[in-house]
Amino acid sequence: MRTMLIDCNYPIEDSLEVKFASTVSCYDFDVVMWDIEGTFDHYNDVCRKEQGLPTLNDGQSRQFLEAIQRRRDEFKEILRLGRALVIFPGRNHEILYPTGERTYSGTGRNRVETRTVAPISFHRALPFELEISPGVGVETEALPGPLQPLWRETQGYWVYRGVLKKYPGSPAFKISQTDNTVGSYVRHKDGGILAILPEPYWDPNGDEEGDEESGPSTAEQEHSSTPELLHAWLCSQMREETEDAPVWVAGFSFPEARTLDAQLSTLQDELKELLEKIDKVKASQAEEEKWKRLLYSQGGALESEVERALQTLGFEILPTVQGRADIRVKSGDSQAVVEVKGISKSAAEKHAAQLEKWVSEEIIAGESAPVAILIVNAWREKSLTERTQPAFPDQMLSYSKSKGHCLVTSTQLLLMARTVMAEPAKAEAIRNELLSTVGIVPGWDLPSPLIIETEDAVTDEAPEANQT
């Protein structure tokens, strides 16, 4: 089938590659793919910048505004003609154009003329409403529907550039383990196919010759073939018979149909059961990943995981009170206040002083003097193997010991919680250890069989995304 690629950065065999403002019409093609990010990148290269955006000159502006209207009419018509339109949204979908208005400042020789520019969205070229919240990622999954077989062949090789807020059709792709839509699909009443999709990842080196003996790697082959597989899928969808069968056709069938119906029903039941199991495993994986926040996070995220760990140890979580401790817990007749800190260096005396303030607030409120526990995620921006300096320096120990504080790192707390998950009978002993220790809790150090280093572990500092 005849295919047009508008500002796409990957080739598809026997297709024509054009720029958005090209005068080549979409009407001569069965499949049209437009990469909005590619169009933005083109103008970003050839235009000067104002307000951080590429800005068209007068000549470019006339050409671009004409192209906006022309492409909109073409896109609408090719869908009516039963053809396929694929849109890859962009993080950047606006540029500036001169409105024709001028403002002036100064007088005489100092008179300065300034042209007025305004933003215009590439979405103006779409014959439907599209709203996207920017954000880039690769963890996608296909929802049940026409695109799912394609995704099974190409999963891992799609890059989404934002979450779709308003879009045509039904959700087709989402971000893994979320309900955020990043792709949609609709077959129009006239037979046309419209798909809003993440960009298919393409490795320009995937077609080069690899090792003489082994040839290109499997990963390279998959990288380079994803756009071709998308194109093949589109062509197969367009070849499907779209004419509705007359009502009388339902009046007869073939003997094999009942067997096939029964097989299909069984397989659908099995698939439903399997998908439910997959969802449960994915949910468990997400919960497991959350435990890692004890190793890198700070603020509310860290407090939430500390609270979960303390619950796992068997502590009762008491309601928090404005102006008092981060976390309040109870075990038997003993109560404790907990100060939680995620910091890029070691703990300091000011953290112990804050904890002591929480103790005073409890006593002022009429409670009995609680146990004071300081839980610190120290050196959180370093990998576990790089945390060679103490979490609690000597200069704060004398103060903490004099106040009866229990000092524990979030890594130790993680190992305690994982131990109880494996051996629940140890929970009471660990609770008592936290409630009775004055100073640094001994033991519970790395390395531990409860935390294993994976093959893809890195020794550099934690990635920026994990430092917030």
C-alpha positions as CSV (number, residue, x, y, z in Angstrom):
1,M,0.0,0.0,0.0
2,R,1.1,3.6,-0.7
3,T,2.5,5.2,2.4
4,M,3.4,8.8,3.3
5,L,5.6,9.6,6.3
6,I,5.4,13.2,7.5
7,D,8.5,14.2,9.5
8,C,9.0,10.6,10.7
9,N,12.6,9.8,11.7
10,Y,12.5,6.2,10.6
11,P,12.2,4.6,7.1
12,I,9.5,2.2,5.9
13,E,10.1,0.4,2.7
14,D,8.5,1.9,-0.4
15,S,7.2,4.9,1.5
16,L,7.5,8.6,0.7
17,E,9.1,10.8,3.3
18,V,7.9,14.5,3.3
19,K,7.9,17.6,5.5
20,F,4.7,18.8,7.0
21,A,4.6,21.9,4.8
22,S,5.3,20.0,1.6
23,T,2.8,20.5,-1.1
24,V,2.7,16.7,-1.8
25,S,-1.0,15.7,-1.1
26,C,-2.1,13.0,1.3
27,Y,-4.8,12.0,-1.2
28,D,-2.4,9.8,-3.2
29,F,-1.7,7.5,-0.2
30,D,-3.4,4.7,1.6
31,V,-1.5,5.1,4.9
32,V,-0.4,8.5,6.3
33,M,1.8,8.7,9.4
34,W,2.7,12.1,11.0
35,D,5.2,12.5,13.8
36,I,4.4,15.8,15.5
37,E,7.7,15.8,17.4
38,G,9.5,15.4,14.2
39,T,7.8,18.5,12.7
40,F,8.7,20.5,15.8
41,D,12.3,19.4,15.6
42,H,12.5,20.5,11.9
43,Y,11.2,24.0,12.7
44,N,13.4,24.1,15.8
45,D,16.4,23.6,13.5
46,V,15.5,26.1,10.8
47,C,13.9,28.9,12.8
48,R,15.2,31.5,15.3
49,K,14.0,31.2,18.9
50,E,11.8,33.5,20.9
51,Q,10.3,32.7,24.3
52,G,12.1,29.3,24.1
53,L,10.1,28.3,21.0
54,P,11.0,28.2,17.2
55,T,9.6,31.3,15.6
56,L,8.5,31.5,12.0
57,N,9.5,34.4,9.8
58,D,6.9,36.0,7.5
59,G,7.5,33.6,4.6
60,Q,7.6,30.5,6.7
61,S,4.4,31.7,8.5
62,R,2.4,32.0,5.3
63,Q,3.5,28.5,4.2
64,F,2.9,27.0,7.6
65,L,-0.6,28.4,8.1
66,E,-1.6,27.2,4.6
67,A,-0.2,23.7,5.4
68,I,-2.2,23.6,8.7
69,Q,-5.5,24.1,6.9
70,R,-4.5,21.8,3.9
71,R,-3.4,18.9,6.1
72,R,-6.6,19.2,8.2
73,D,-8.7,18.9,5.1
74,E,-6.6,16.0,3.8
75,F,-6.6,14.1,7.1
76,K,-10.4,14.4,7.4
77,E,-10.9,13.2,3.8
78,I,-8.6,10.2,3.8
79,L,-10.5,8.9,6.9
80,R,-13.7,9.3,4.9
81,L,-12.1,7.4,2.0
82,G,-11.4,4.4,4.3
83,R,-7.7,4.9,4.6
84,A,-5.4,5.0,7.6
85,L,-4.1,8.0,9.6
86,V,-1.5,7.5,12.4
87,I,-0.5,10.4,14.7
88,F,2.5,10.2,16.9
89,P,2.0,13.1,19.5
90,G,4.9,15.3,20.5
91,R,6.0,16.8,23.8
92,N,6.4,20.0,21.9
93,H,3.4,20.9,19.7
94,E,3.5,24.7,19.5
95,I,5.6,27.2,17.6
96,L,5.3,31.0,17.3
97,Y,4.2,32.9,14.2
98,P,4.0,36.6,13.4
99,T,0.4,37.9,13.7
100,G,1.1,40.9,11.4
101,E,0.7,43.4,14.3
102,R,3.5,45.8,15.2
103,T,4.2,47.8,18.3
104,Y,6.5,50.8,18.6
105,S,8.6,52.3,21.3
106,G,10.8,55.4,21.4
107,T,10.9,58.3,19.0
108,G,13.0,59.6,16.1
109,R,16.2,57.6,15.6
110,N,15.4,55.6,18.8
111,R,12.1,54.4,17.5
112,V,12.0,50.6,17.7
113,E,9.5,48.4,15.9
114,T,8.6,45.1,17.4
115,R,6.5,42.5,15.7
116,T,3.9,40.6,17.7
117,V,4.1,36.8,17.7
118,A,1.6,34.2,19.1
119,P,1.7,30.5,19.6
120,I,0.0,28.1,17.2
121,S,-0.5,24.4,17.9
122,F,0.2,21.7,15.4
123,H,-3.0,20.1,16.7
124,R,-4.8,22.7,14.6
125,A,-4.1,20.4,11.7
126,L,-6.1,17.5,13.2
127,P,-9.7,17.1,12.4
128,F,-10.4,16.1,16.0
129,E,-9.6,17.3,19.5
130,L,-6.3,16.1,21.0
131,E,-5.0,17.2,24.4
132,I,-1.8,15.8,25.9
133,S,0.1,16.1,29.2
134,P,3.8,15.9,28.4
135,G,5.9,13.1,29.9
136,V,8.3,10.6,28.3
137,G,8.6,6.9,29.0
138,V,8.8,3.4,27.6
139,E,6.8,1.2,30.0
140,T,3.6,0.6,28.0
141,E,1.1,-2.1,27.6
142,A,-1.7,-2.6,25.1
143,L,-5.4,-2.9,26.2
144,P,-7.5,-5.7,24.8
145,G,-8.3,-4.8,21.2
146,P,-7.0,-4.7,17.6
147,L,-3.5,-3.4,18.7
148,Q,-2.8,-6.0,21.3
149,P,-1.3,-8.7,18.8
150,L,1.0,-6.0,17.4
151,W,2.1,-4.9,20.9
152,R,2.9,-8.5,21.8
153,E,5.4,-8.7,18.9
154,T,6.9,-5.3,19.7
155,Q,6.5,-4.6,23.4
156,G,9.4,-2.7,24.9
157,Y,9.9,-0.7,21.6
158,W,7.4,2.1,22.0
159,V,8.2,5.5,23.4
160,Y,5.2,7.6,24.7
161,R,5.7,11.4,24.9
162,G,2.7,12.2,27.1
163,V,-0.6,11.1,28.6
164,L,-3.7,11.6,26.4
165,K,-6.3,13.7,28.2
166,K,-8.7,14.3,25.3
167,Y,-8.6,12.0,22.2
168,P,-10.7,10.2,19.7
169,G,-11.7,6.5,19.9
170,S,-11.0,4.0,22.6
171,P,-7.8,3.6,24.7
172,A,-5.4,1.2,23.0
173,F,-2.1,1.8,24.9
174,K,-1.6,2.7,28.6
175,I,1.4,3.3,30.9
176,S,2.1,0.0,32.6
177,Q,0.5,-0.5,36.0
178,T,-1.5,2.7,35.6
179,D,-4.8,3.9,33.9
180,N,-3.0,6.6,32.0
181,T,-3.8,6.4,28.3
182,V,-1.0,6.9,25.8
183,G,-2.6,5.5,22.7
184,S,-6.0,5.2,21.1
185,Y,-7.7,3.6,18.1
186,V,-10.9,4.1,16.2
187,R,-12.3,2.7,12.9
188,H,-14.6,5.3,11.4
189,K,-18.0,4.4,10.0
190,D,-16.6,5.0,6.5
191,G,-13.9,2.3,7.2
192,G,-11.0,4.7,7.9
193,I,-8.5,3.8,10.6
194,L,-7.3,6.5,13.1
195,A,-4.6,5.7,15.6
196,I,-2.9,7.9,18.1
197,L,0.2,6.0,19.2
198,P,3.4,6.2,21.1
199,E,6.4,6.4,18.7
200,P,7.7,3.0,17.5
201,Y,11.3,2.8,18.6
202,W,13.8,2.5,15.7
203,D,17.5,1.9,16.0
204,P,19.2,3.3,12.9
205,N,22.1,0.9,13.5
206,G,19.8,-2.1,13.6
207,D,20.1,-2.8,9.9
208,E,23.9,-2.6,9.9
209,E,25.9,-5.8,9.7
210,G,26.8,-7.2,13.1
211,D,29.4,-9.7,14.0
212,E,30.5,-11.7,11.0
213,E,29.6,-15.0,12.7
214,S,26.4,-14.1,14.5
215,G,25.0,-11.2,12.4
216,P,22.8,-8.5,13.9
217,S,21.5,-9.2,17.5
218,T,17.9,-10.1,18.1
219,A,17.4,-6.8,19.9
220,E,18.8,-4.8,17.0
221,Q,16.5,-6.7,14.6
222,E,13.5,-5.9,16.8
223,H,14.5,-2.3,17.1
224,S,14.7,-1.8,13.4
225,S,11.6,-3.7,12.5
226,T,9.0,-2.1,14.8
227,P,7.9,0.6,12.3
228,E,7.7,-2.0,9.6
229,L,5.6,-4.3,11.8
230,L,3.3,-1.3,12.6
231,H,2.9,-0.6,8.8
232,A,2.2,-4.3,8.1
233,W,-0.4,-4.3,10.8
234,L,-2.1,-1.2,9.4
235,C,-2.2,-2.8,5.9
236,S,-3.7,-6.0,7.3
237,Q,-6.4,-4.0,9.1
238,M,-7.3,-2.1,5.9
239,R,-7.6,-5.3,3.9
240,E,-10.3,-6.6,6.2
241,E,-13.8,-6.8,4.6
242,T,-15.8,-3.8,5.9
243,E,-19.1,-4.5,4.2
244,D,-21.8,-5.6,6.7
245,A,-23.3,-9.0,6.1
246,P,-27.1,-9.1,5.5
247,V,-29.3,-10.2,8.3
248,W,-30.2,-13.6,6.7
249,V,-26.5,-14.7,6.8
250,A,-26.9,-15.3,10.5
251,G,-29.5,-18.0,9.7
252,F,-27.0,-20.7,8.9
253,S,-23.5,-21.8,9.9
254,F,-21.1,-24.8,9.5
255,P,-20.8,-27.9,11.7
256,E,-17.3,-26.8,12.7
257,A,-18.6,-23.5,13.9
258,R,-20.0,-25.0,17.2
259,T,-16.6,-26.6,17.9
260,L,-14.8,-23.4,17.2
261,D,-17.3,-21.4,19.4
262,A,-16.7,-23.8,22.3
263,Q,-12.9,-23.5,21.8
264,L,-13.1,-19.8,21.7
265,S,-15.2,-19.6,24.8
266,T,-12.8,-21.8,26.7
267,L,-9.8,-19.9,25.6
268,Q,-11.5,-16.6,26.5
269,D,-12.2,-17.9,30.0
270,E,-8.6,-19.1,30.3
271,L,-7.3,-15.7,29.0
272,K,-9.5,-13.9,31.5
273,E,-8.1,-16.0,34.3
274,L,-4.5,-15.6,33.1
275,L,-4.9,-11.8,32.8
276,E,-6.3,-11.6,36.3
277,K,-3.2,-13.6,37.5
278,I,-0.9,-11.3,35.6
279,D,-2.6,-8.2,37.1
280,K,-2.1,-9.7,40.6
281,V,1.6,-10.4,40.0
282,K,2.1,-6.9,38.6
283,A,0.4,-5.4,41.6
284,S,2.7,-7.5,43.9
285,Q,5.7,-6.3,41.8
286,A,4.6,-2.7,42.3
287,E,4.3,-3.3,46.1
288,E,7.7,-4.8,46.2
289,E,9.2,-1.8,44.3
290,K,7.7,0.5,46.9
291,W,9.8,-1.0,49.6
292,K,12.9,0.4,47.8
293,R,11.7,3.9,48.7
294,L,13.3,3.2,52.1
295,L,16.6,3.2,50.4
296,Y,16.4,6.4,48.3
297,S,13.3,8.6,49.1
298,Q,12.6,11.5,51.4
299,G,9.6,13.5,52.7
300,G,6.1,12.0,52.5
301,A,7.1,9.0,50.3
302,L,9.7,8.0,52.9
303,E,7.3,8.5,55.8
304,S,4.7,6.4,54.1
305,E,7.1,3.5,53.7
306,V,8.5,3.8,57.2
307,E,4.9,3.6,58.5
308,R,4.3,0.5,56.4
309,A,7.5,-1.1,57.7
310,L,6.5,-0.4,61.3
311,Q,3.0,-1.9,60.7
312,T,4.7,-5.0,59.2
313,L,6.7,-5.2,62.5
314,G,3.4,-5.3,64.4
315,F,3.3,-1.7,65.6
316,E,-0.2,-0.1,65.9
317,I,-0.1,3.2,64.0
318,L,-1.7,6.0,66.1
319,P,-3.4,9.1,64.7
320,T,-1.0,12.0,64.0
321,V,-1.7,15.3,65.5
322,Q,-0.8,18.7,63.9
323,G,2.4,20.0,65.3
324,R,3.5,16.7,66.8
325,A,5.5,13.7,65.6
326,D,5.8,12.4,62.0
327,I,4.6,9.0,63.1
328,R,3.2,7.8,66.4
329,V,3.1,4.1,67.2
330,K,2.1,1.7,70.0
331,S,3.1,-1.8,71.0
332,G,1.5,-3.2,74.1
333,D,1.7,-0.6,76.8
334,S,4.6,1.2,75.1
335,Q,4.2,4.2,72.8
336,A,6.8,5.8,70.6
337,V,7.2,8.9,68.6
338,V,9.1,8.7,65.3
339,E,11.1,11.3,63.4
340,V,11.8,10.4,59.8
341,K,14.5,12.1,57.7
342,G,15.7,11.5,54.1
343,I,19.0,13.3,53.7
344,S,22.0,13.4,51.3
345,K,24.5,13.4,54.2
346,S,24.7,12.0,57.7
347,A,22.2,12.7,60.4
348,A,22.7,15.8,62.6
349,E,22.0,17.0,66.1
350,K,19.2,19.2,64.9
351,H,17.3,16.0,63.8
352,A,17.7,14.6,67.3
353,A,16.6,18.0,68.7
354,Q,13.4,17.8,66.6
355,L,12.7,14.3,67.9
356,E,13.1,15.6,71.5
357,K,10.6,18.3,70.7
358,W,8.1,15.6,69.7
359,V,8.6,13.9,73.0
360,S,8.0,17.2,74.9
361,E,4.8,17.8,72.8
362,E,3.5,14.4,73.8
363,I,4.1,15.1,77.5
364,I,2.5,18.5,77.3
365,A,-0.6,16.9,75.7
366,G,-0.9,14.7,78.7
367,E,0.5,11.5,77.3
368,S,3.1,9.4,79.2
369,A,6.7,9.9,78.1
370,P,7.1,8.0,74.8
371,V,10.1,6.2,73.4
372,A,11.9,8.4,70.9
373,I,13.0,6.8,67.6
374,L,15.0,8.6,64.9
375,I,14.8,6.8,61.5
376,V,17.2,8.3,58.9
377,N,17.7,7.5,55.2
378,A,21.3,8.9,55.2
379,W,23.5,9.4,52.1
380,R,20.3,8.6,50.1
381,E,21.8,9.8,46.8
382,K,24.6,7.2,46.9
383,S,24.2,3.6,46.0
384,L,24.2,1.1,48.9
385,T,27.8,0.0,48.3
386,E,29.0,3.7,48.4
387,R,27.5,4.5,51.8
388,T,30.7,3.9,53.7
389,Q,30.4,6.9,56.0
390,P,28.4,6.6,59.3
391,A,24.7,7.6,59.3
392,F,25.0,8.9,62.8
393,P,28.2,10.8,63.5
394,D,29.9,10.9,66.8
395,Q,29.1,14.6,67.5
396,M,25.4,13.8,67.9
397,L,25.6,10.5,69.7
398,S,26.2,11.9,73.2
399,Y,23.1,14.1,72.9
400,S,20.9,11.3,71.6
401,K,22.1,8.8,74.2
402,S,21.5,11.4,77.0
403,K,17.9,11.7,75.8
404,G,17.4,8.0,75.4
405,H,16.9,8.1,71.6
406,C,16.9,5.0,69.5
407,L,18.8,5.6,66.3
408,V,18.1,3.4,63.2
409,T,18.6,3.8,59.5
410,S,15.8,3.1,57.0
411,T,18.0,0.4,55.5
412,Q,18.0,-1.4,58.8
413,L,14.3,-0.9,59.1
414,L,13.9,-2.4,55.6
415,L,15.9,-5.5,56.6
416,M,13.8,-5.8,59.8
417,A,10.5,-5.6,57.9
418,R,11.7,-8.1,55.2
419,T,12.8,-10.5,58.0
420,V,9.3,-10.4,59.6
421,M,7.7,-11.0,56.2
422,A,9.7,-14.2,55.9
423,E,9.5,-15.1,59.6
424,P,6.5,-13.5,61.4
425,A,7.5,-15.0,64.8
426,K,10.4,-12.6,65.0
427,A,8.2,-9.5,65.0
428,E,7.9,-9.1,68.8
429,A,11.6,-9.4,69.4
430,I,12.4,-6.7,66.8
431,R,9.7,-4.4,68.2
432,N,11.2,-4.8,71.7
433,E,14.7,-4.1,70.2
434,L,13.5,-0.7,68.8
435,L,11.7,0.2,72.0
436,S,14.6,-0.6,74.3
437,T,17.7,0.4,72.4
438,V,19.4,3.6,73.4
439,G,21.8,4.9,70.7
440,I,22.5,3.1,67.4
441,V,20.6,-0.1,66.8
442,P,23.3,-2.8,66.4
443,G,23.4,-5.2,63.4
444,W,21.0,-5.4,60.6
445,D,23.8,-4.4,58.2
446,L,24.5,-5.1,54.5
447,P,25.3,-7.3,52.8
448,S,22.2,-9.4,53.6
449,P,20.6,-12.3,51.7
450,L,17.3,-10.3,52.0
451,I,18.6,-7.7,49.5
452,I,20.3,-9.2,46.4
453,E,22.2,-7.4,43.7
454,T,20.7,-7.9,40.3
455,E,22.8,-8.4,37.1
456,D,21.8,-4.9,35.9
457,A,22.7,-3.2,39.2
458,V,24.8,0.0,38.8
459,T,27.4,1.4,41.2
460,D,26.9,5.1,40.1
461,E,24.8,7.4,42.0
462,A,21.0,6.8,41.9
463,P,19.4,8.3,38.8
464,E,17.9,11.7,39.1
465,A,14.3,10.4,38.9
466,N,15.0,8.4,42.1
467,Q,16.3,11.4,44.1
468,T,13.0,13.1,44.6
